[in-house]
Amino acid sequence: MPSEKKYEPLLNGAEPMAGEEITLDDDKTLDYPAILPRSRRNHLRTVRILVGLNVVLATLLFLVVGFWWRENAKMPTPPHSPAWPAVKYVNKRFKKDDRFYGTDEMDPNMDKAWKNITGPSTGHITLPAAEAQKNVPSLELWFKPGYYLYGLDMFHQLHCLDIIRRSFFPKHYFPNNSEAETLRHKQHCFDYLRQSIMCAGDVTLDHWFNYTWTSSSYKDSDNLNPSDDWMNMYTQNFKDLSRKQRSQWAPLMWDTTHQCRDYDSLYEWVRDRQLVDKDYKDDTVKNP
């Protein structure tokens, strides 16, 4: 009887010939990975790696989504406003604007500067009924049926600030108002601005400094960053001062960089929807 063929496990990646049987001695153990073709073993290794990477990526995604949800869950949904698409954010450094300074606080040029920033139609806009229904109720315009009167709050706040400015000179700006009317309007504006400032909660840091103590390249910069090495830019004049002198000669500085909603973007949004003063006034004359 011919001797039975015996084979060792295929460790070199070679495949058995067609029709050949694989038999092992009793003391041999069949090692399935060892008898798989090399290409098959590489494929299994790749699958294991991909599965591992997917598990890692899924874990990271879960952590990111969980963190985002936890942080955003703290912020309530803002009230509806059709102006949200116009909101853009810019970093803006506060600076002195000479248009709002002067010894004559009733200067017509200063009045014009204030009028220009209080917005088109002082921020008043018209919204069609379909859009108005998404907001809090407001008055329908008698001279434009189907449209309703609203105002962008930023311009209301600026208007109030201008009212307070003018209330220092009531006989000039409000000659036809009683003293009680002027006082009521002024106090309303103080209260309104108080709540607006507290609502905004600007967390930008004010600071006490004197830019004459640093090199001109720093104090004239429009982008003052905490990362700048300003502690090594002191002038010799500053170094010669005592600590007490430094504290006495450092005024409160407000020309810091703030994150702002872009005023120009909101101005354009209001201008496209403004309550046209001429139409309003003309209709008021015709229908007193």
Backbone as a ProteinNet text record, in pm:
[ID]
protein_1_A
[PRIMARY]
MPSEKKYEPLLNGAEPMAGEEITLDDDKTLDYPAILPRSRRNHLRTVRILVGLNVVLATLLFLVVGFWWRENAKMPTPPHSPAWPAVKYVNKRFKKDDRFYGTDEMDPNMDKAWKNITGPSTGHITLPAAEAQKNVPSLELWFKPGYYLYGLDMFHQLHCLDIIRRSFFPKHYFPNNSEAETLRHKQHCFDYLRQSIMCAGDVTLDHWFNYTWTSSSYKDSDNLNPSDDWMNMYTQNFKDLSRKQRSQWAPLMWDTTHQCRDYDSLYEWVRDRQLVDKDYKDDTVKNP
[TERTIARY]
86.4	0	88.9	68.3	161.3	156.6	270.3	279.3	195.9	134.6	49.4	136.1	99.9	175.1	143.4	244.3	228.1	285.8	219.9	264.1	279.4	373.1	388.9	293.6	255.5	171.3	238.2	156	210.3	247.9	377.4	424.2	482.8	502.5	568.6	472.4	341.2	242.4	206.4	267.5	235.4	103.6	23.3	-105.8	-89.2	-168.8	-158	-206.1	-155.5	-195.5	-339	-406.9	-545.7	-552.3	-646.6	-666.6	-582.2	-485.2	-399.9	-466.5	-448.1	-503.6	-395	-437.2	-342.6	-365.1	-264.6	-271.9	-153.6	-173.2	-68.5	-43.5	75.4	104.9	26.8	16.3	-60.8	-5	128	188.7	189.9	126.2	120.9	-11.2	-8.9	-131.2	-159.5	-282.7	-318.2	-329.4	-249	-247.8	-310.1	-440.4	-511.4	-447.4	-407	-341.3	-216.8	-148.3	-22.8	-45.4	-161.2	-181.6	-255.7	-297	-361.9	-260.2	-301.4	-210.7	-168.9	-49.7	1.3	-95.6	-153.3	-246	-366.7	-413.1	-528.4	-491	-371	-326.6	-312.2	-260.9	-247.1	-384	-480	-615.3	-677.2	-660.8	-714.9	-648.9	-518.4	-448	-501.2	-525.7	-579.9	-717.8	-801.4	-935.3	-928.9	-837	-824.8	-782.9	-690.2	-643.1	-756.8	-833.6	-943.7	-1051.2	-1080.6	-1179.2	-1131.8	-1003.4	-948.5	-955.3	-922.4	-929.1	-1073	-1167	-1307.9	-1355.1	-1309.4	-1346.3	-1289.7	-1162.3	-1098.8	-1171.5	-1199.7	-1267.8	-1408.5	-1478.8	-1614.1	-1609.9	-1509.1	-1494.1	-1466.9	-1375.6	-1344.5	-1466.7	-1541.1	-1661.3	-1763.3	-1778.4	-1870.6	-1829.4	-1699.3	-1650.7	-1672.4	-1644.9	-1661	-1807.6	-1895.9	-2038.9	-2089.4	-2042.4	-2083.4	-2038.8	-1913.9	-1863	-1942.1	-1968	-2043.8	-2183.4	-2248.8	-2384.2	-2384.6	-2286.4	-2281.9	-2261.7	-2172.8	-2146.5	-2264.5	-2325.8	-2435.3	-2565.2	-2574.2	-2695.6	-2707.4	-2594.9	-2597	-2656.5	-2660.1	-2705.7	-2850.4	-2939.5	-3080.2	-3095.6	-3199.5	-3228.5	-3263.1	-3195.7	-3224.4	-3361	-3423.1	-3551.1	-3536.3	-3644.2	-3639.2	-3611.8	-3525.9	-3502.5	-3465.2	-3529.9	-3492.2	-3354.5	-3294.1	-3162.6	-3047	-3074.2	-2963.9	-2871.9	-2925	-2832.5	-2736.5	-2770.6	-2683.6	-2575.5	-2581.6	-2484.1	-2349.1	-2247.7	-2109.8	-2025.1	-1919.4	-1834.9	-1700.3	-1657.5	-1528.4	-1457.4	-1327	-1248.6	-1214.8	-1252.2	-1238.7	-1176.3	-1072.8	-1008.1	-1079	-1119.2	-1183.4	-1080.8	-1124.6	-1036.9	-1117.6	-1049.4	-1113	-1159.2	-1283.6	-1339.7	-1365.4	-1286.2	-1290.1	-1424.9	-1506.4	-1637.7	-1727.4	-1701.4	-1788.5	-1724.2	-1622.2	-1555.8	-1562.4	-1558	-1555.9	-1601.9	-1562.2	-1600.4	-1746.4	-1798.1	-1937.9	-2017.5	-2088.6	-2161.7	-2292.8	-2325.5	-2442.3	-2400.2	-2277.9	-2223.9	-2304.4	-2353.7	-2430.9	-2355.3	-2224.6	-2145.6	-2150.5	-2151.5	-2162.3	-2301.9	-2402.4	-2538.9	-2548.8	-2486.1	-2488.9	-2420.1	-2308.3	-2236.6	-2324.5	-2396.4	-2486	-2602.1	-2656.8	-2768.5	-2726.3	-2603.6	-2555.3	-2542.3	-2511.3	-2489.5	-2615.9	-2724.4	-2847.4	-2928.2	-2872.2	-2929	-3030.9	-3056.8	-3162	-3296.8	-3370.4	-3500.9	-3490.5	-3377	-3349.7	-3367.6	-3337	-3343.7	-3479.8	-3581.4	-3715.1	-3722.3	-3788	-3799.7	-3944.5	-3975.5	-4106.6	-4087.9	-4177.2	-4175	-4310.8	-4313.2	-4441.1	-4507.5	-4634.7	-4713.1	-4655.3	-4610.2	-4556.7	-4436.9	-4352.2	-4236.5	-4276.6	-4369	-4411.9	-4475.1	-4543.3	-4607.9	-4508	-4381.9	-4278.9	-4223.2	-4261.6	-4206.4	-4314	-4273.4	-4371.4	-4462.3	-4587.3	-4682.5	-4632.7	-4670	-4637.8	-4745.9	-4735.7	-4839	-4830.8	-4948.4	-4954.7	-4945.9	-4869.9	-4853.8	-4979.5	-5036	-5159.3	-5135.7	-5013	-4985.1	-4926.8	-4912.8	-4858.3	-4923.1	-5050.6	-5123.8	-5049.4	-5053.4	-4984.7	-4841.1	-4793.7	-4657	-4663.1	-4565.4	-4568.3	-4439.3	-4454	-4344.4	-4260.9	-4127.7	-4033	-3909.4	-3821.2	-3696.8	-3583.5	-3464.4	-3347.4	-3293.1	-3278.2	-3252.9	-3121.7	-3019.9	-2893.2	-2914	-3000	-3023	-3111.9	-3198.2	-3274.2	-3178.2	-3080.3	-2982.5	-2902.2	-2860.3	-2786	-2874.6	-3000.8	-3095.6	-3107.2	-3115.5	-3126.5	-3002.2	-2887.1	-2764	-2762.6	-2811.9	-2818.9	-2920.2	-3030.5	-3129.9	-3066.6	-2988.8	-2922.4	-2826.9	-2752.3	-2660.4	-2736.1	-2847.2	-2921.7	-2999.6	-3025.8	-3102.5	-3024.5	-2894.1	-2816	-2848.4	-2908.7	-2943.5	-3089.3	-3182.7	-3323.8	-3386.9	-3351.4	-3413	-3373	-3253.5	-3205.2	-3264.1	-3266.2	-3306.3	-3453.9	-3513.1	-3652.9	-3733.3	-3738.2	-3803.7	-3953.6	-4015.4	-4160.5	-4198.8	-4101.8	-4128.9	-4131.3	-4216.6	-4215.3	-4093.9	-4060.6	-3947.8	-3973.7	-4099.9	-4134.7	-4118.8	-4156.1	-4142.5	-3995.6	-3912.2	-3769.3	-3708.3	-3746.9	-3694.4	-3737.3	-3864.4	-3913.4	-3838.3	-3817.3	-3747.5	-3601.5	-3539.3	-3399.4	-3385.1	-3473.4	-3463.5	-3495.5	-3590	-3616.1	-3489.1	-3420	-3299.8	-3187.4	-3171	-3071	-3100.4	-3226.9	-3263.8	-3246.9	-3284.4	-3274.1	-3128.1	-3042.1	-2900.1	-2835.4	-2879.8	-2826.9	-2852.3	-2975.9	-3008.1	-2937.5	-2920.2	-2852.2	-2705.8	-2640.2	-2498.8	-2483.9	-2572.5	-2566.4	-2598.4	-2686.7	-2722.4	-2604.1	-2533.8	-2422.1	-2306.7	-2280.3	-2176.8	-2041.7	-1990.8	-1861.6	-1750.9	-1676.3	-1571.9	-1432.6	-1424.3	-1293.9	-1230.1	-1099.2	-1029.9	-984.8	-1029.1	-971.3	-836.9	-756.3	-623.8	-575.7	-477	-418.6	-275.8	-251.4	-120.2	-94.1	23.8	61.1	152.5	104.8	179.9	309.4	329.3	458.5	569.2	530.1	630.7	684.9	622.4	666.1	712.6	778.5	828.3	711.9	737.5	631.1	574	654	605.4	493.2	489.4	383.6	262.8	284.3	171.1	91	149.4	77.7	12.6	25.4	-29	-180.4	-246.4	-392.4	-431	-335.6	-364.5	-275.2	-320.5	-244.2	-284.5	-191	-219.8	-147.4	-210	-142.4	-13.9	-5.6	114	233.7	208.7	320.8	410.8	538.3	635.2	645.4	530.8	529.5	607.3	627.2	701.2	849.2	895.2	1035.3	1046.4	939.4	940.9	935.4	959.5	955.5	1069.2	1037.4	1139.9	1223.2	1333.1	1418.1	1346.1	1258.8	1182	1096.6	1035.9	955.4	1043.1	1155.8	1244.5	1297.4	1303.9	1354.9	1248.8	1123	1015.8	1011	968.9	945.7	813.8	790	665.6	544.8	559.4	449.9	422	527.5	509.1	440.5	476.4	413.6	263.1	223.6	81.5	6.8	74.1	8.6	-7.4	80.1	79.7	22.6	-53.8	-113.8	-265.1	-319.4	-465.6	-534	-664.4	-743.4	-749	-705.2	-704.4	-823.3	-893.2	-1009.6	-993.1	-875.4	-853.7	-808.7	-889.6	-858	-941	-904.1	-972.4	-1087.9	-1205.7	-1327.3	-1377.8	-1448.9	-1521.1	-1657.8	-1688.4	-1809.3	-1894.1	-2024.4	-2108.6	-2088.8	-2070.1	-2033.7	-2146.2	-2118.2	-2216.2	-2258.3	-2162.4	-2192.6	-2287.1	-2268.4	-2355	-2499.3	-2517.5	-2652.1	-2712.2	-2627.3	-2674.8	-2732.5	-2660.1	-2707.8	-2838	-2847.5	-2970	-3090	-3072.4	-3181.9	-3213.4	-3112.2	-3135.7	-3222.2	-3205.3	-3285.9	-3431.7	-3461.8	-3598.4	-3650.5	-3583.5	-3612.5	-3753.2	-3804.7	-3929.1	-3894.3	-3937.5	-3897.5	-3965.4	-3887.1	-3942.3	-4031.4	-3992.9	-4070.1	-4211.9	-4224.8	-4358.5	-4439.8	-4372.4	-4440.4	-4491.9	-4406.6	-4443.2	-4550.3	-4534.5	-4632.8	-4771.3	-4779.9	-4910.1	-4966.6	-4878.9	-4925.5	-4992.6	-4936.4	-4993.3	-5130.9	-5142.3	-5267.8	-5375.2	-5332.1	-5427.2	-5392.4	-5411.4	-5372.5	-5458
-119.1	0	122.4	213.9	328.8	411	472.2	553.5	680.2	720.4	839.9	965.2	1060.2	1185.8	1270.5	1330.6	1419.6	1554.7	1658.6	1794.2	1872.6	1962.9	2058	2174.5	2248	2368	2464.4	2533.8	2628.2	2757.7	2772.1	2891.2	2995.2	2954.9	3047.6	3118.2	3102.4	3172	3098.7	2981.5	2908.3	2837	2829.6	2763.5	2617.1	2523.3	2382.8	2363.5	2261	2227.2	2176.9	2194	2149.2	1998.6	1952.1	1809.2	1748.7	1825.8	1771.3	1786.3	1687.1	1690.4	1730.4	1797.4	1838.5	1749.1	1670.1	1584.4	1612.4	1596.9	1626.7	1505.5	1496.9	1394.5	1423.1	1321.1	1337.2	1444.8	1467.6	1566	1706.5	1723.3	1854.8	1923.9	2056.1	2135.4	2221.1	2217.7	2296.7	2444.8	2529.1	2673.5	2742.5	2780	2834	2959.1	3057.2	3173.8	3136.5	3035.2	3000.6	2940.4	2873.8	2808.8	2896.6	3021.4	3113.7	3174	3205.8	3273.8	3409.7	3456.7	3582.7	3698.4	3701.2	3809	3811.1	3691.5	3683.8	3733.8	3697.1	3744	3895.8	3955.2	4101.6	4168.6	4107	4162.2	4164.3	4053.5	4049.2	4153.3	4171.3	4271.7	4411.4	4440.3	4571.3	4593.8	4490.1	4500.5	4533.2	4462.3	4488.3	4633.3	4684.5	4822.9	4921.6	4898.3	4988.4	4986.5	4867.9	4858.1	4936.2	4922.2	4995.2	5145.4	5192.7	5335.9	5387.8	5310.1	5351.2	5363.6	5271.8	5278.3	5405.7	5436.3	5556.9	5682.4	5688.8	5806.4	5821.1	5711.3	5718.1	5769.2	5726.9	5773.5	5923	5969.4	6112.5	6193.8	6143.8	6214.6	6223	6116.3	6115.1	6218.6	6227.8	6324.5	6467.9	6493.8	6629	6670.3	6581.6	6611.9	6632	6551.2	6566.2	6698.2	6738.5	6867.2	6982.2	6975	7082	7092.8	6980.5	6982.9	7041.3	7003.1	7052	7202.8	7255.3	7398.2	7477.4	7429	7502.4	7487.4	7382.7	7366.3	7477.5	7543.9	7652.5	7779.6	7790.5	7912.5	7897.8	7980.1	7969.7	8014.4	7969.6	8009.5	8158	8237.4	8381.7	8409.3	8521.8	8559.7	8574.2	8550.3	8559.4	8702.7	8715.4	8844.7	8817.9	8885.9	8867.5	8922.6	8995.7	9056.4	8961.6	8842.8	8752.6	8721.8	8700.3	8673.2	8787.4	8908.6	9023.5	9038.7	8957.8	8970.1	8913.8	8997.6	8956.7	9003.7	8929.9	8964.9	9018.4	9125.7	9186.7	9221.6	9220.7	9269.7	9415.5	9501.2	9644.7	9710.6	9788.9	9862.8	9996.1	10022.3	10149.8	10262.7	10372.2	10489.1	10616.3	10721.7	10852.4	10897	10945	10996.4	11145.3	11227.3	11372.4	11434.4	11365	11421.4	11439.8	11365.8	11368.9	11444.2	11523.7	11605.9	11752.1	11841.3	11984	12066.2	12192.7	12280.8	12324.4	12329.8	12365.9	12237.3	12195.2	12069.1	12081.3	12202.5	12222.5	12254.8	12221.5	12244.8	12165	12229.8	12158.2	12041.4	12052.8	11942.4	11820.1	11846.6	11735.7	11674.6	11759.9	11708.1	11619.6	11662.1	11584.9	11449.5	11448.3	11323.1	11224	11274.5	11187.1	11138.8	11226.6	11188.2	11079	11086.9	10989.9	10848.9	10837.3	10703.1	10641.3	10721.9	10664.6	10587.4	10571.8	10481.1	10543.5	10476.7	10523.3	10520.2	10628	10638.9	10606.9	10642.6	10616.5	10467.8	10383.2	10238.8	10176.7	10256.9	10204	10134.2	10018.4	9940.6	9896.3	9851.4	9793.8	9647.4	9563.3	9420.8	9379.1	9296.8	9248.6	9156.2	9134.3	9057	8917.8	8852.5	8716.7	8712.6	8815.2	8821.1	8872.1	8966	9022.1	8916.2	8818	8713.3	8627.6	8630.1	8551.7	8626.2	8752.6	8837.1	8873.6	8950.5	9002.1	9100.2	9119.8	9206.3	9350.1	9416.1	9557	9623.3	9753.8	9831.3	9815.4	9803.7	9806.5	9952	9976.9	10112.8	10157.5	10270.7	10315.6	10365.3	10406.1	10454.7	10345.3	10222.2	10110.8	9982.1	9959.5	9841.6	9711.2	9620.5	9492.1	9493.6	9608.2	9621.1	9671.4	9627.1	9655	9724.3	9804.7	9888.2	9815.1	9811.2	9755.7	9845.9	9818.1	9894.2	9804.7	9824.1	9747	9808.3	9726.5	9777.5	9854.8	9818.1	9891	10039.3	10072.9	10213.7	10280.5	10204.3	10258.4	10298.5	10214.7	10244.7	10370	10381.9	10501.6	10625.6	10611.5	10723	10766.6	10670.2	10704.5	10777.1	10732	10799.6	10944.2	10966.1	11102	11185.7	11124.8	11196.6	11244.3	11157.4	11195.8	11312	11304.2	11414.6	11545.7	11541.9	11664.7	11713.4	11621.2	11660.4	11754.7	11766	11864.6	12006.9	12020.8	12152.5	12149.6	12131.6	12109.6	12227.9	12349	12465	12475.1	12424.1	12429.4	12315.4	12195.6	12077.1	12040.1	12073	12035.5	12157.5	12261.8	12385.6	12369.3	12271.4	12254.2	12148.7	12087.6	11985.2	12047.2	11992.3	12036.8	11974.2	12029.1	11975.3	11829.6	11798.8	11662	11565.1	11608.5	11522.8	11493.8	11595.5	11577	11483.6	11501.6	11417.3	11271.3	11252.4	11115.9	11045.3	11115.7	11056.3	11025.3	11117.3	11097.9	10977.7	10966.8	10856	10721.9	10724.4	10602.2	10557.9	10653.4	10619.2	10570.2	10631.7	10582.5	10436.7	10409.1	10273.6	10173.7	10216.4	10128.3	10094.7	10195.2	10172	10090.4	10113	10032.3	9884.6	9850.8	9711.3	9657.3	9740.9	9698.2	9665.3	9749.7	9726.3	9599.9	9583.3	9463.5	9338.1	9351.7	9238.7	9197.1	9293.8	9262.6	9197.6	9243.8	9182.5	9171.5	9280.8	9280.9	9240.5	9136.2	9085.7	9132	9227.2	9282.7	9350.2	9334.1	9390	9533.7	9627.1	9760.8	9752.7	9856	9849.5	9989.8	9993.6	10119.2	10124.9	10224.8	10229	10368.3	10387.4	10512.4	10475.6	10500.3	10453.1	10529.2	10639.8	10707.7	10625.1	10520.7	10435.5	10326.3	10310	10204.5	10264.9	10184.2	10231.2	10269.5	10362.5	10412.3	10301.9	10202.2	10094.1	10017.1	10018.8	9947.4	10037.1	10157	10241.7	10288.7	10288.2	10330.5	10215.2	10095	9977.9	9972.8	9925.4	9907.9	9772.8	9686.6	9551.8	9520.5	9561.7	9535.3	9399.6	9307.9	9171	9135.8	9055.5	9011.9	8935.4	8876.4	8798.8	8887	9016.3	9105.3	9118	9132.1	9137.8	9280.4	9332.1	9472.5	9495.9	9393.7	9412.6	9442.7	9412.3	9441.7	9560.1	9639.7	9755.2	9887.3	9880.8	10002.2	10097.3	10227.2	10328.5	10349.1	10417.8	10445.2	10534.6	10623.1	10710.7	10629.1	10522.5	10437	10365.1	10316.9	10242.8	10329.5	10461.3	10552.3	10588.5	10554.7	10587.4	10485.8	10534.9	10442.4	10369.3	10263.4	10189.3	10278.4	10364.4	10453	10553.5	10607.4	10701.9	10635.6	10512.5	10440.4	10425.7	10400.4	10383	10515.7	10626	10757.1	10813.9	10775	10833.4	10738.4	10640.7	10545.8	10563.6	10636	10654.6	10527.6	10521.3	10410.5	10422.3	10317.9	10316.8	10235	10287.2	10218.1	10181.8	10208.7	10182.1	10037.8	9945.2	9803.7	9744	9625.7	9559	9475.5	9497.1	9427.3	9341.6	9234.7	9160.1	9225.5	9270.7	9349.4	9286.4	9311.9	9286.5	9402.5	9369.6	9470.2	9572.4	9696	9804.5	9827	9829.7	9859.9	9756.4	9630	9524.6	9544.9	9578.5	9601.5	9730.6	9831.3	9956.9	9930.7	9852	9821.4	9741.5	9650.2	9569.9	9659.5	9755.5	9848.4	9939.1	9985.3	10077.5	10012.1	9882.2	9811.7	9796.6	9819.9	9799.6	9921.1	10033.4	10149	10203.3	10259.1	10334.4	10468.8	10489.9	10611.1	10731.3	10821.2	10934	11022.1	11041.3	11129.7	11076.4	10944.7	10886.7	10900.2	10877	10884.3	11026.1	11124.6	11262.9	11313.9	11274.8	11320.1	11266.3	11138.6	11078.2	11135.7	11170.3	11226.9	11362.6	11439.6	11569.2	11551.4	11450	11427.7	11368.3	11286.5	11218.2	11244.2	11369.3	11402.5	11329.4
0	0	0	-94.8	-101.8	26	57.9	180.1	164.3	276.6	276.5	273.4	185.8	180.2	301.8	350.2	465.8	432.6	482.1	451.9	582.9	582.1	691.9	668	773.6	752	655.9	576.2	478.4	548.6	576.6	648.3	554.4	431.3	339.2	245.8	271.1	189.7	63.2	35.7	-86.9	-70.3	-174.2	-169.3	-211.3	-152.9	-191.7	-334.2	-394.7	-530.9	-529.5	-639.8	-649.1	-631.7	-554.5	-535.2	-426.5	-370.9	-265.9	-131.4	-44.9	88	186.3	292.6	396.8	516.2	549.3	666.9	754.5	881.9	980.5	1067.9	1119.5	1218.6	1344	1426.9	1549.5	1640.2	1634.8	1725.8	1665.3	1545.7	1484.5	1519.8	1532.7	1558.3	1437.3	1391.3	1272.9	1311.4	1250.6	1276.5	1156.4	1170.8	1055.1	997.7	1083.1	1023.9	946.8	995.4	930.6	793.6	774.3	645.9	547.2	592.1	500	404.3	283.3	190.2	247.9	208.2	261.1	230.4	109.6	73.6	165.1	202.8	294	432.7	477	610.1	611.3	504.7	497.1	498.3	431.1	428.4	567.4	641.1	777.1	866.6	848.7	929.4	900.1	772.8	733.9	793.6	789.9	847.3	995.1	1067.4	1212.3	1238.1	1157.2	1175.2	1149.9	1041.9	1009.6	1116.7	1168	1275.4	1397.3	1430.4	1544.9	1525.5	1403.2	1375.2	1383.7	1334.4	1342.9	1486.6	1571.2	1712.7	1775.2	1742.8	1797.6	1748.6	1617	1561.8	1617.2	1634.1	1690.6	1834	1909.9	2047.8	2052.1	1963.5	1959.1	1918.9	1819.1	1776.2	1889.1	1962.6	2075.7	2179.9	2207.5	2306.7	2258.9	2129.4	2075.3	2078.7	2032.2	2032.4	2174.8	2266.9	2406	2464.6	2432.8	2482.5	2421.8	2288.7	2222.5	2282.5	2302.7	2357.7	2497.9	2577.7	2715.7	2719.9	2631.7	2631.7	2577.2	2468.4	2405.9	2482.4	2562.9	2642.9	2746.1	2777.7	2874.9	2815.5	2681.2	2615.5	2570.5	2622.2	2579.3	2434.5	2371.2	2233.6	2230.7	2146.4	2144.7	2085.4	2122.5	2062.2	1911.1	1840.2	1694.2	1650.5	1550.6	1486.2	1341.6	1248.4	1107.7	1076	1171.1	1146.3	1176.6	1232.4	1266.5	1148.6	1026.4	914.5	885.2	928.9	903.6	1010.3	1115.7	1224.4	1180.2	1187.2	1161.4	1279.4	1308	1421.2	1372.9	1436.2	1404.2	1535.3	1532	1644.4	1617.4	1710.5	1686.5	1808.6	1784	1892.2	1912.6	2036.7	2068.6	2056.1	1996.4	1979.8	2001.1	2031.7	2043.5	1905.5	1899	1774.5	1794.3	1729.6	1752	1714.2	1636.3	1599.9	1721.4	1826.1	1944.1	2061.1	2031.3	2132.5	2088.7	2186.4	2154.8	2272.8	2274.4	2384.7	2373	2250.9	2228.9	2209.2	2310.9	2303.2	2227.2	2183.2	2097.5	1954.6	1920.9	1787.3	1684.2	1579	1475.8	1413.8	1402.7	1347.8	1439.5	1569.7	1663.9	1657.4	1644.1	1628	1503.9	1396.4	1272.1	1289.2	1363.4	1386.8	1463.3	1562.3	1638.5	1552.1	1470.4	1384.2	1286.5	1238	1139.3	1196.9	1325.9	1381.4	1439.3	1449.5	1505.7	1401.8	1281.2	1183.7	1090.5	977.9	887.4	958.6	948	1015.1	1164.3	1223.8	1365.8	1399.1	1302.2	1325.4	1304.7	1268.8	1247	1111.3	1108	985.3	965.1	843.6	814.1	777.9	827	795.5	740.8	636.3	584.8	685.9	668.1	764.9	787.4	679.2	693.1	787.3	782.3	871.4	1008.5	1013.4	1141.1	1230.5	1171.3	1250.4	1328.8	1289.1	1357.6	1478.8	1494.2	1599.8	1701.2	1801.7	1897.1	1824.1	1871.5	1800	1790.1	1682	1665.3	1581.1	1562.5	1493.8	1343	1281.1	1134.9	1089.8	983.5	933.7	860	903.5	840.6	698.2	667.2	532.8	443.2	499.2	420.6	470.9	437.5	488.4	456.2	554.4	538	585	631.7	683.6	827.9	907	1050.2	1094.8	1198.3	1247	1351.7	1328.7	1425.8	1428.5	1520.9	1528.8	1575.8	1519.2	1562.7	1691.1	1792.9	1927.4	1938.6	1861.3	1868.6	1845	1748.9	1717.7	1822.3	1887	1999.2	2111.7	2137.4	2241.6	2207.3	2080.7	2039.5	2048	2010.9	2022.7	2168.5	2259.2	2401.1	2451.1	2405.1	2446.4	2397.8	2277.7	2224.3	2301.2	2343.5	2423.5	2554.2	2619	2744.4	2719.8	2608.2	2574.3	2560.2	2488.8	2464.3	2586.8	2679.7	2798.7	2889.2	2868.2	2943.7	2899.1	2781.4	2728	2681.3	2775	2738	2665.2	2700.8	2636.5	2489.9	2458.6	2320.5	2236.7	2292.9	2216.6	2233.4	2349.6	2374.1	2420.3	2338.5	2383.2	2407.5	2344	2358	2460	2521.3	2622.8	2761.5	2845.5	2985.3	3054.3	3168.4	3244.2	3284	3315.6	3355.3	3237.6	3116.3	2998.3	2969.1	2977.2	2951.2	3054.8	3180.6	3287.3	3267.4	3231.2	3211.6	3098.6	2988.1	2874.2	2910.5	2982	3021.3	3113.2	3210.6	3305.4	3239	3144.6	3066.9	2995.1	2933	2857	2947.4	3063	3158.3	3196	3224.9	3266.9	3152.6	3032.3	2916.9	2885.6	2889.5	2863	2974.1	3097	3208.8	3182.6	3146.6	3121.8	2997.7	2897.4	2774.7	2801.7	2879.9	2912.3	2995.8	3093.4	3177.7	3096.9	2998.6	2913.9	2827.2	2767.8	2678.6	2754.3	2876.3	2959.1	2890.7	2837.8	2769	2867.2	2832.3	2922.9	2881.6	2788.8	2751.7	2873.2	2887.9	3003.5	2976.7	3063	3063.8	3135.7	3120	3182.4	3218.6	3306.1	3351.8	3298.8	3213.7	3150.5	3096.4	3043.6	2979.2	2862.5	2740	2623.9	2599.3	2669.7	2656.8	2721.7	2793.2	2858.3	2766.4	2649.1	2558.4	2426.8	2346.3	2217.6	2127.5	2036.7	1948.8	1861.8	1826.7	1741.7	1809	1942.1	2012.1	2035.9	2084.4	2123.1	2003	1883.1	1763.6	1689.4	1744.2	1676.2	1689.8	1585.1	1589.2	1646.4	1663.8	1713.3	1832.3	1948.7	2070.3	2123.7	2127.9	2168.2	2296	2382.1	2504.5	2475	2355.4	2322.8	2289.1	2263.3	2234.8	2357.6	2332.6	2442.6	2494.7	2542.3	2583.3	2712.4	2793.6	2918.5	2893.9	2773.5	2740.9	2646	2635.8	2546.4	2623.1	2753.2	2834.1	2796.5	2803.6	2778.7	2905.2	2889	3004.3	3104.2	3053.9	3141.4	3238.5	3188.5	3274.4	3377.1	3333.2	3423.2	3536.5	3511.8	3614.2	3719.1	3692.1	3786.2	3899.7	4016.8	4127.5	4104.9	4179.2	4164	4195.6	4293.9	4331	4220.1	4159.1	4049.7	3930.2	3904.7	3793.7	3816.1	3939.2	3969.3	3963.6	3994.7	3994.8	3854.6	3765.1	3631.4	3525.9	3570.8	3476.8	3475.4	3378.6	3371.7	3322.5	3345.8	3292.8	3141	3074.8	2929	2878.7	2779	2726.4	2579.2	2523.2	2380.2	2357.7	2409.1	2393.6	2278.6	2237.6	2127.7	2181.6	2125.8	2165.8	2050.5	2085.2	1982.3	1967.2	1846.3	1822.9	1712.8	1719.9	1604.9	1507.8	1384.1	1285.3	1265.9	1303.4	1293.6	1148.9	1057.1	917	856.5	892.1	839	885.3	1012.9	1065.8	1010.2	988.7	929.5	790.4	709.9	574.6	579.6	675.2	686.6	716.2	806.3	840.4	722.5	653	540.8	433	413.5	312.4	354.7	482	533.4	609	595.2	679.2	657.5	766.3	759.6	696.3	573.4	500.8	563.9	618.6	692.3	605.3	479.3	391.9	373.6	346.2	329.9	458	570.7	699.8	724.4	701.9	729	632.5	504.4	405.4	437.6	476.1	505.6	635.1	728.7	854.7	830.1	737	703.8	637.6	545.9	475.5	567.5	664.2	752.1	898.8	942.4	1080.4	1182.3
[MASK]
++++++++++++++++++++++++++++++++++++++++++++++++++++++++++++++++++++++++++++++++++++++++++++++++++++++++++++++++++++++++++++++++++++++++++++++++++++++++++++++++++++++++++++++++++++++++++++++++++++++++++++++++++++++++++++++++++++++++++++++++++++++++++++++++++++++++++++++++++++++++++++++++

